[in-house]
Amino acid sequence: MANGKFVAYYRVSTARQGMSGLGLDAQREAVTRYLNGGSWELVGEFTETETGKGADALAKRPQLRAALDLCRKTGARLLIAKLDRLARNVHFVSGLMESKVKFVAVDMPEANELTIHIMAAFAEHEAKRISERTKDALRAAKARGVVLGSTGPANLRPNIEARQRAADDFAASLSNVLAGLKAAGMSQRAMVDELNRLGVRTARGSEWSLVQLQRVLARQ
């Protein structure tokens, strides 16, 4: 049962989504459910249209800054309707905690500020470990003379049998790297992002897509 003053903060991924209300209605309903009962006052609502890369920083969230300002002025608690992936961003969570504004993540109400900060720090630590393990596997493969992401003619031969052998060899060259990513619990989509982030290229020298990764995994 909620009591006191609250400021609601919503997130949408595009301007079109913000105008259409797609996802926004569900967030408002979640806030309403959280506030159900008790003696409370919703003193303000703010909707952020997320801009993509780098948008997790508080400096690039003007609506969040405005919501925090209103919380300070009114003594209200911030209701974050949809924290989800932001809980894994230690810079975002640290910025929230440094604001000295009390907040509640409606989608994980059982977690307090400290719990969320620990979650973010652990996620950052795991991301660094995964990155280091992947780089170690890449270095080991190169030390064995394996050419990762090779665009040599062997990979582009018109002969079907030769192309299949080249594809098998390429898949084998990445086996340790991909095994490490899978062991770290990464989804296939996350594996694609990590390979592209590390600069590992496909057999044709391009960035990875989900379909390309699945083809390589099918050969292992």
Legacy VTK file of the C-alpha trace (Angstrom):
# vtk DataFile Version 3.0
C-alpha trace
ASCII
DATASET POLYDATA
POINTS 220 float
0.000 0.000 0.000
1.588 3.259 -1.176
1.589 6.439 0.875
3.005 9.903 0.258
3.899 11.936 -2.824
5.139 10.347 -6.028
6.474 11.384 -9.432
6.082 8.862 -12.264
8.766 8.376 -14.930
7.955 6.493 -18.146
10.204 5.368 -21.011
9.394 4.888 -24.691
11.918 3.949 -27.355
10.796 6.167 -30.256
8.846 9.357 -30.838
6.224 7.364 -32.751
5.819 4.983 -29.822
5.425 7.960 -27.520
2.680 9.473 -29.665
0.860 6.193 -30.214
0.979 5.235 -26.555
2.415 1.820 -27.422
3.970 0.534 -24.221
3.115 3.725 -22.374
-0.371 2.614 -21.363
1.075 -0.558 -19.851
3.556 1.495 -17.828
0.807 3.786 -16.561
-1.257 0.765 -15.574
1.750 -0.644 -13.690
2.122 2.618 -11.769
-1.607 2.659 -10.991
-1.422 -0.908 -9.669
1.545 -0.002 -7.488
-0.277 3.022 -6.042
-3.532 1.130 -5.532
-4.863 1.819 -2.050
-3.206 3.931 0.620
-2.972 7.685 0.835
-0.886 8.985 -2.055
-0.586 11.928 -4.433
0.857 11.723 -7.944
2.379 15.182 -8.285
3.854 14.749 -11.769
4.375 12.435 -14.737
7.290 12.525 -17.183
7.796 10.513 -20.386
11.274 10.044 -21.878
11.734 9.246 -25.558
14.940 7.215 -25.609
17.449 8.086 -28.296
19.525 4.910 -28.438
23.280 4.696 -27.945
24.541 6.535 -24.893
21.041 7.400 -23.728
21.456 5.563 -20.424
23.425 8.488 -19.008
21.360 10.818 -16.839
22.804 13.778 -18.738
20.994 12.584 -21.865
17.634 12.138 -20.123
16.091 15.607 -19.744
12.732 14.242 -18.618
14.398 12.224 -15.869
16.298 15.300 -14.704
13.023 17.230 -14.609
11.369 14.411 -12.654
14.236 14.387 -10.147
13.997 18.174 -9.742
10.279 17.912 -8.992
10.959 15.149 -6.463
13.438 17.385 -4.644
11.052 20.348 -4.634
8.052 18.381 -3.392
9.737 15.691 -1.304
8.217 13.050 -3.566
9.523 9.581 -4.348
10.348 8.734 -7.959
8.392 5.864 -9.513
10.337 4.347 -12.411
7.698 2.467 -14.356
10.143 0.378 -16.383
13.674 -0.017 -15.049
14.455 -3.436 -16.651
17.767 -3.172 -18.573
18.737 0.103 -16.864
19.191 -1.921 -13.675
22.263 -3.438 -15.372
23.834 -0.024 -16.033
25.992 0.940 -13.083
26.444 4.542 -14.294
22.693 5.086 -14.544
21.989 3.574 -11.127
24.906 5.421 -9.523
23.581 8.677 -10.952
20.163 7.978 -9.483
21.622 7.247 -6.070
23.819 10.359 -6.170
20.697 12.449 -6.834
19.622 11.651 -3.232
16.060 11.092 -4.470
14.281 8.012 -3.170
13.037 5.840 -6.002
11.046 2.684 -6.598
11.301 0.450 -9.668
7.689 -0.531 -10.305
8.745 -3.553 -12.380
10.887 -4.860 -9.501
9.294 -3.395 -6.350
10.955 -5.963 -4.086
14.377 -4.459 -4.876
15.562 -1.427 -2.927
18.128 1.153 -4.060
21.080 -0.795 -2.658
19.929 -4.059 -4.227
19.610 -2.409 -7.634
23.068 -0.850 -7.300
24.578 -4.248 -6.471
22.786 -5.753 -9.491
24.245 -3.063 -11.742
27.772 -3.490 -10.369
27.575 -7.278 -10.776
26.299 -6.959 -14.354
29.166 -4.614 -15.225
31.666 -7.024 -13.648
30.223 -9.954 -15.623
30.355 -7.968 -18.864
34.060 -7.271 -18.293
34.729 -10.945 -17.536
32.941 -12.054 -20.700
34.881 -9.525 -22.752
38.216 -10.679 -21.314
37.419 -14.380 -21.851
36.426 -13.665 -25.440
39.605 -11.694 -26.099
41.703 -14.502 -24.564
40.037 -17.040 -26.865
40.665 -14.809 -29.877
44.339 -14.393 -28.944
44.712 -18.152 -28.501
43.127 -18.800 -31.894
45.436 -16.293 -33.589
48.452 -17.862 -31.850
47.495 -21.183 -33.469
47.588 -19.489 -36.846
43.838 -19.326 -37.275
42.676 -16.365 -39.356
39.454 -15.077 -37.829
36.966 -13.451 -40.147
39.054 -14.408 -43.151
37.933 -13.035 -46.512
40.422 -15.102 -48.484
39.522 -16.866 -51.732
39.142 -20.205 -49.957
35.945 -18.900 -48.428
34.545 -17.722 -51.754
35.243 -20.653 -54.066
32.375 -21.428 -56.415
32.826 -25.121 -55.821
30.110 -26.110 -53.329
32.215 -28.739 -51.585
35.130 -26.361 -51.162
32.840 -23.649 -49.853
31.337 -26.048 -47.334
34.800 -27.044 -46.119
35.741 -23.385 -45.816
32.555 -22.705 -43.840
33.317 -25.637 -41.529
36.866 -24.391 -40.985
35.613 -20.894 -40.253
33.062 -22.221 -37.763
35.771 -24.300 -36.085
38.013 -21.231 -35.784
35.352 -19.552 -33.677
34.333 -22.575 -31.615
36.192 -21.565 -28.441
35.010 -17.976 -28.666
31.368 -18.919 -29.162
31.551 -21.611 -26.487
32.788 -19.002 -24.017
29.955 -16.652 -24.865
27.386 -19.423 -24.500
28.902 -20.557 -21.198
28.551 -16.990 -19.949
24.816 -17.287 -20.507
24.628 -14.873 -23.416
21.669 -15.090 -25.772
22.355 -15.440 -29.481
21.417 -11.800 -29.985
23.883 -10.757 -27.269
26.561 -12.933 -28.895
26.022 -11.103 -32.194
26.451 -7.756 -30.461
29.600 -8.912 -28.650
31.257 -10.253 -31.816
30.559 -6.988 -33.631
31.794 -4.970 -30.652
35.073 -6.902 -30.637
35.556 -6.375 -34.365
35.334 -10.063 -35.305
34.010 -10.354 -38.853
32.076 -13.049 -40.675
33.660 -15.246 -43.339
32.837 -12.557 -45.894
34.284 -9.768 -43.801
30.990 -8.190 -42.776
29.342 -7.558 -39.419
27.379 -10.353 -37.819
23.642 -10.847 -37.992
21.570 -13.328 -36.011
21.079 -15.567 -39.065
24.828 -15.656 -39.780
25.591 -16.621 -36.198
22.981 -19.376 -36.268
24.524 -20.808 -39.440
27.949 -20.946 -37.803
26.547 -22.520 -34.627
24.790 -25.170 -36.715
28.183 -26.269 -38.062
29.694 -26.809 -34.617
LINES 1 221
220 0 1 2 3 4 5 6 7 8 9 10 11 12 13 14 15 16 17 18 19 20 21 22 23 24 25 26 27 28 29 30 31 32 33 34 35 36 37 38 39 40 41 42 43 44 45 46 47 48 49 50 51 52 53 54 55 56 57 58 59 60 61 62 63 64 65 66 67 68 69 70 71 72 73 74 75 76 77 78 79 80 81 82 83 84 85 86 87 88 89 90 91 92 93 94 95 96 97 98 99 100 101 102 103 104 105 106 107 108 109 110 111 112 113 114 115 116 117 118 119 120 121 122 123 124 125 126 127 128 129 130 131 132 133 134 135 136 137 138 139 140 141 142 143 144 145 146 147 148 149 150 151 152 153 154 155 156 157 158 159 160 161 162 163 164 165 166 167 168 169 170 171 172 173 174 175 176 177 178 179 180 181 182 183 184 185 186 187 188 189 190 191 192 193 194 195 196 197 198 199 200 201 202 203 204 205 206 207 208 209 210 211 212 213 214 215 216 217 218 219
